Amino acid sequence: MIERVKAAENFLKSLENPTVTMDVMLDRVDAQILYVIHNYAELISKVKNKTDIEEKDIITCAMIIGYLLKSHLDRYDLDQNFQKNGLLDQ
């Protein structure tokens, strides 16, 4: 478990370099999903101005939402693949 935590820390540290961040983002996220994320970020920024929530908490929530979105899309893709291959009841 320690190795996994260290891998996560190293990955997040690498994202401090904008070039690495851009390369990873373009490699792993298609343009349509980036658009959806961008629109959602706009909603978050509007809410921020109406609340007393600290910036760190908003960033933490945004990262968690991103993680949840990634796992949701992975599950969606897996389900679609299973259905396409007739491995799930439709």
Stockholm file with secondary structure:
# STOCKHOLM 1.0

chainA/1-90         MIERVKAAENFLKSLENPTVTMDVMLDRVDAQILYVIHNYAELISKVKNKTDIEEKDIITCAMIIGYLLKSHLDRYDLDQNFQKNGLLDQ
#=GR chainA/1-90 SS CHHHHHHHHHHHHHTTSHHHHHHHHHHHSCHHHHHHHHHHHHHHHHHHTTSCCCHHHHHHHHHHHHHHHHHHHHHHHHHHHHHHTTCSCC
#=GC SS_cons        CHHHHHHHHHHHHHTTSHHHHHHHHHHHSCHHHHHHHHHHHHHHHHHHTTSCCCHHHHHHHHHHHHHHHHHHHHHHHHHHHHHHTTCSCC
//
